Amino acid sequence: MPIDPQLATLLSFLEQAGTPPMHQGSAEEARAGFRTLAVDLRDPAVLPEMASVEEVRLPGGAAARAGRVYRPITDTEALPTVVFFHGGGFVIGDLDTHDLTCRLIAARCGAVVVSVDYRLAPEHPFPAGLEDALAASHWVGDHLADLGGSDAMAVAGDSAGGNLAAVVAQVLRDEGRPLAAQLLIYPVTDSAGSYPSHTENAEGYFLDSATMLWFGAQYVGDTPGIDPADPRLSPLHGRLDGLAPAVIVTAELDPLRDDGNAYADALTEAGVRVEHRVFPGLIHGFVDMGRHSEAADRAVEDTLALFRTLLHS
């Protein structure tokens, strides 16, 4: 179906701003531009109130990393804990750019959310970010009683963060650390694949294919011998049985639509419980666009309602 009219208005505004595409600049310029859009232009009034927001230090693959713990306002004493990995092509994004997303998960799902500031490429190419994600997840798993209070732990992420969440879920399963659920929002799942949505939605819908390729090149870097089908890069090529129940959502007009759809289908075939939604007329990044689009806001509500059910079942 056509793009949601309110998102079309947003994209027109961004186009008129004349900002060059991310792939035409440096990583630092891309980060600054994304932060302007996600943080500087955001009305603080849209941020759900929390019982507390705590800055913490989390173990990382090489050194401690920054993290942020969100505790929702609730009368429930024991809550599930969700480890969140932000999106941004493994190159951009930080704790602040995804502050709204983490608050929404905490508030609407009744969960403590631990957001992880993993290392970014190209300064820290694969597998640095994944090593940080795993180290932080191990720490969270060892401190559930101090965080949410219940023994339920989940992982979540959008885009590149969805990739990290999916890989972490596979590794924790192999280590005998069961998860309650995983939330994968328009995730990158197959760096070795080529899908119709890569060309159908190549331009004009916020995330374009040229920027996707640029992100991928930054993440892999100059490391020799990397197989794009390595499950640590492409979780679709990993072993999928025995994984935690998953909510997987994609957007119709997103180059990554078919990545997420393929992962949802593969998990289902492997016997994993999957709640899968493809939201019509929406684009990549819609989870942070609810203030601009009623359709995006409804999609976020539907997504988090599904995730809440898994977390508390």
C-alpha positions, 0 to 999 in steps of 0.5 A: 500500500502507499506510504502512510501520509503522515510519514510522507510528510515527515520524509518531505520535511527531511528532504527539504532540509537538504542533509546529505545521505549518511553514506556520503559523509564520515561516521562522525557526521552520520552520528551527529546527523542522527543525533540531531534528528533523534534527540535534538528535535525530540520534544521531551514531553513525549518521553514516558515518565519512569520510576528511575533512570540510572546510568551504570557501567556494564562489562564489555568485550574489552573494557567497561561500557556505559549502560542505562537502567530504566525502571517503570512506574508499577506496583509489581515487585518482581519484573522481567528484565530486558537487555536492549541493543540500539540500532544504527547500522553498527555505526551510529546511535547511542543511549540517548537516540534510543531513550524513547524506545527504551522508555516505551518498552519499560512502560508498556511491557512492565519491565526493567530495561538495560540499554547497552552502549556497545562499541561502534564501527568503523573504529571498532569493527565486528565482532567488537559490538557483539562482544560488548553485547554478550558481556553485558547480557552475561552480567544482566543474567547474573544480576536479575534479582537486583534488576527486575527481581524476577528470573525472566530475562529477554533481549530486544533491539531494532535494526542492527540492534535486532541483529545483536539481539538475535545473535545473543539469543542464539549464544545464550541458548548454546550456553544453557542460559534460557531467555523468556523472549526476544523482540526483533524490530526490523532486524538485519538477519542475513548479510549474505542474502539478496531479497526483493525488498532490498531493491523494491525499497532501495530509495525514498523511504528513510533508509536506502540501500546505499546507506545499508551497504555503507553500514555493512562495509563499516561494520566488517571493516578490513578484517580478512576472511569474514564469511557473510554467512557467519551466524554471528553476522547473519543469525539466519544461518545459525541453528534456530531450534530451541530459541526463545519465543520471538516477536518480529516486526517489519515495515512494508516499505523498508529495505530490511523487510524481507530480512526480518520476514525470512527470520520469522519464517525460519524460526517458525519452521524450527519450532520456535513460537513467533509473533510476526507482524508486517506493518503496511505503509510504514518505513524503517525507523517507525518505532521512533516515529509515533509522535509523527504518525498515528499509524506508527504509534499504533504499530508500536502499541501492537508490537509492545503488547505482543512482547508484554504477553511473552514476557509475562507468560 
